[in-house]
């Protein structure tokens, strides 16, 4: 049986011939390109007249204008205008004389000067004086008196109310306690008991201002504390 050859095998046999032909054509093109010359080509040279085309225009450097302050306005000088008056007017001095009788008796009345006296208000309540009021025996005796005379209200004990009640009052000239009032309270029952204890205090030593006994406002804290 006869063996068949494929077309691909035939093309592979001619591969060297085609490669050689391509190299020859490429070398021919290179040779022609090197030998090719141009004729009638003129090179135009720039003249001195054409150099002005490339000369750049120099822009002058500008500086900001300095703003000068305007001069101060001229001072308006006040000129005294002297008015000249003609001295042709006659001035007559009219002096009236009163005839007095030298032998007449004049009565001299003396009016005493009026001296205004400042009215001293005796009921002024002072806040701070030279000698402040004092409980008999001092502050320690005051605290002992309050702790021994306070009766803790039962309702406040049941509700557990406790705290500091601040009471303000006035110590009169004779040491009597007047006008007690609660400045800061805890509850109505404790406040009422604090006012009762303050009102029942004995007479204090009154305050003194300028050597005189005066009325002074005083503040005392009353402490309520459950055991």
C-alpha positions as CSV (number, residue, x, y, z in Angstrom):
1,X,0.0,0.0,0.0
2,X,1.4,3.5,-1.0
3,X,2.1,6.0,1.9
4,X,0.5,9.4,1.6
5,X,2.3,12.6,2.4
6,X,0.5,15.5,4.0
7,X,0.6,19.1,2.7
8,X,2.1,20.2,6.1
9,X,5.1,18.1,5.6
10,X,5.7,19.7,2.1
11,X,5.6,23.2,3.6
12,X,8.1,22.4,6.3
13,X,10.6,21.3,3.6
14,X,10.4,24.8,1.9
15,X,10.9,26.7,5.2
16,X,14.6,27.4,4.6
17,X,14.0,28.8,1.1
18,X,11.4,31.3,2.3
19,X,13.6,32.5,5.2
20,X,16.5,33.2,2.8
21,X,14.2,35.0,0.4
22,X,13.0,37.3,3.2
23,X,16.5,38.2,4.3
24,X,17.4,39.2,0.7
25,X,14.4,41.4,0.3
26,X,15.1,43.2,3.7
27,X,18.7,43.8,2.8
28,X,17.6,45.2,-0.6
29,X,15.2,47.7,1.1
30,X,18.0,48.8,3.4
31,X,20.4,49.4,0.6
32,X,17.9,51.4,-1.4
33,X,17.1,53.6,1.7
34,X,20.7,54.4,2.3
35,X,21.4,55.3,-1.3
36,X,18.3,57.5,-1.7
37,X,19.1,61.3,-1.9
38,X,16.9,64.4,-2.1
39,X,17.5,67.1,-4.6
40,X,16.6,70.8,-4.7
41,X,16.3,71.1,-0.9
42,X,17.2,74.6,0.4
43,X,17.9,75.5,4.0
44,X,16.6,78.9,4.9
45,X,18.8,80.8,7.3
46,X,17.4,83.4,9.7
47,X,18.5,87.0,9.0
48,X,19.0,89.6,11.6
49,X,15.6,91.1,10.7
50,X,13.9,87.9,11.7
51,X,15.5,87.7,15.1
52,X,12.9,90.2,16.4
53,X,10.3,87.5,16.1
54,X,11.9,85.6,19.1
55,X,12.6,88.7,21.2
56,X,10.5,88.5,24.3
57,X,8.9,91.6,25.5
58,X,10.2,92.6,28.9
59,X,7.4,93.5,31.3
60,X,8.3,96.4,33.6
61,X,8.3,95.5,37.3
62,X,5.5,97.3,39.1
63,X,5.6,98.1,42.8
64,X,2.4,98.7,44.9
65,X,1.8,102.4,45.5
66,X,2.3,103.5,49.0
67,X,-0.8,105.0,50.4
68,X,0.2,108.2,52.1
69,X,-1.9,109.3,55.0
70,X,-3.7,112.6,54.4
71,X,-2.3,115.5,56.2
72,X,-4.1,116.5,59.4
73,X,-6.7,119.3,59.0
74,X,-5.4,122.7,59.8
75,X,-6.1,123.9,63.3
76,X,-8.8,126.5,63.5
77,X,-7.2,129.2,65.5
78,X,-9.6,131.2,67.5
79,X,-8.9,134.9,67.1
80,X,-10.2,137.2,69.7
81,X,-12.0,140.0,68.0
82,X,-11.4,143.3,69.7
83,X,-14.3,145.6,69.3
84,X,-13.2,149.2,69.7
85,X,-15.9,151.3,71.3
86,X,-15.9,155.0,70.9
87,X,-15.2,156.8,74.1
88,X,-17.6,159.7,73.5
89,X,-20.4,158.6,75.9
90,X,-20.6,160.5,79.1
91,X,-21.1,158.4,82.1
92,X,-22.8,160.0,85.1
93,X,-22.3,158.3,88.5
94,X,-25.6,158.6,90.2
95,X,-25.0,157.9,93.9
96,X,-28.0,158.1,96.1
97,X,-27.3,159.1,99.6
98,X,-29.6,158.3,102.5
99,X,-29.8,160.7,105.2
100,X,-29.4,159.1,108.5
101,X,-30.1,160.6,111.9
102,X,-27.0,160.1,113.8
103,X,-28.8,160.6,117.1
104,X,-31.4,157.8,116.4
105,X,-31.4,154.8,118.7
106,X,-31.1,151.4,116.8
107,X,-32.5,148.2,118.4
108,X,-30.3,145.2,118.0
109,X,-32.1,141.9,117.9
110,X,-30.1,138.7,118.5
111,X,-31.4,135.6,116.7
112,X,-29.9,132.4,118.1
113,X,-28.6,129.9,115.5
114,X,-30.6,126.8,114.8
115,X,-28.7,123.6,115.6
116,X,-30.0,120.5,113.9
117,X,-29.8,117.5,116.1
118,X,-29.9,114.0,114.7
119,X,-32.7,111.9,116.0
120,X,-31.5,108.6,117.4
121,X,-33.7,105.7,116.7
122,X,-33.8,103.5,119.7
123,X,-35.5,100.5,118.1
124,X,-32.8,99.8,115.5
125,X,-31.9,96.1,115.4
126,X,-28.2,95.6,114.8
127,X,-26.5,92.6,113.2
128,X,-23.0,93.2,114.4
129,X,-22.0,95.3,117.4
130,X,-18.9,95.9,119.5
131,X,-20.0,93.5,122.3
132,X,-22.3,90.7,121.0
133,X,-25.0,89.3,123.2
134,X,-24.1,86.2,125.2
135,X,-26.0,83.4,126.9
136,X,-25.4,83.2,130.6
137,X,-22.3,81.0,131.0
138,X,-21.2,81.2,127.3
139,X,-21.7,78.9,124.3
140,X,-21.1,75.7,126.3
141,X,-23.9,76.5,128.7
142,X,-26.2,77.3,125.8
143,X,-25.6,73.9,124.1
144,X,-26.2,72.2,127.5
145,X,-29.4,74.1,128.0
146,X,-30.7,73.2,124.5
147,X,-29.8,69.5,124.8
148,X,-31.5,69.2,128.2
149,X,-34.7,71.0,127.3
150,X,-35.4,69.7,123.8
151,X,-38.4,67.3,123.7
152,X,-38.1,65.2,120.5
153,X,-41.6,65.0,118.9
154,X,-43.0,61.5,118.7
155,X,-44.2,61.9,115.1
156,X,-40.7,63.0,114.0
157,X,-39.3,60.0,115.8
158,X,-41.7,57.6,114.0
159,X,-40.9,59.1,110.6
160,X,-37.2,59.2,111.4
161,X,-36.9,63.0,110.8
162,X,-33.7,64.5,112.1
163,X,-31.4,67.4,111.3
164,X,-30.4,71.0,112.1
165,X,-33.0,73.7,112.6
166,X,-31.6,77.3,112.4
167,X,-33.6,79.8,114.5
168,X,-33.1,83.6,114.4
169,X,-34.2,85.9,117.2
170,X,-33.6,89.3,118.7
171,X,-31.9,90.0,122.0
172,X,-33.5,93.1,123.5
173,X,-31.7,95.7,125.6
174,X,-32.7,93.9,128.8
175,X,-31.6,90.5,127.4
176,X,-35.1,89.2,126.6
177,X,-35.5,86.9,123.6
178,X,-38.1,88.2,121.1
179,X,-39.3,87.4,117.5
180,X,-37.9,83.9,117.2
181,X,-38.3,82.5,113.6
182,X,-37.1,79.5,111.7
183,X,-34.5,80.4,109.0
184,X,-34.0,76.8,107.8
185,X,-36.1,74.0,109.0
186,X,-36.4,70.2,108.8
187,X,-40.1,69.4,109.3
188,X,-42.9,71.4,111.0
189,X,-42.8,69.4,114.3
190,X,-39.0,69.9,114.7
191,X,-39.3,73.5,113.7
192,X,-42.0,74.2,116.3
193,X,-40.0,72.5,119.0
194,X,-36.9,74.5,118.2
195,X,-38.9,77.8,118.4
196,X,-40.3,76.7,121.8
197,X,-36.9,76.0,123.3
198,X,-35.4,79.3,122.1
199,X,-38.4,81.3,123.4
200,X,-38.0,79.6,126.9
201,X,-34.4,80.6,127.3
202,X,-33.4,82.8,130.2
203,X,-32.3,86.4,129.6
204,X,-29.1,86.9,127.8
205,X,-26.4,89.5,128.3
206,X,-27.4,92.3,125.9
207,X,-25.2,93.6,123.2
208,X,-23.4,97.0,123.6
209,X,-22.6,99.6,120.9
210,X,-20.9,102.9,121.7
211,X,-21.3,102.2,125.4
212,X,-25.1,101.7,125.1
213,X,-27.2,98.6,125.2
214,X,-28.8,97.9,121.9
215,X,-31.0,95.3,120.2
216,X,-29.1,92.7,118.3
217,X,-30.2,89.9,115.9
218,X,-28.8,86.5,116.7
219,X,-28.9,83.1,115.1
220,X,-28.6,79.7,116.9
221,X,-28.6,76.2,115.4
222,X,-30.8,73.6,117.2
223,X,-29.7,70.0,116.4
224,X,-32.1,67.1,116.4
225,X,-30.5,63.6,116.3
226,X,-32.0,60.2,116.8
227,X,-30.0,57.7,119.0
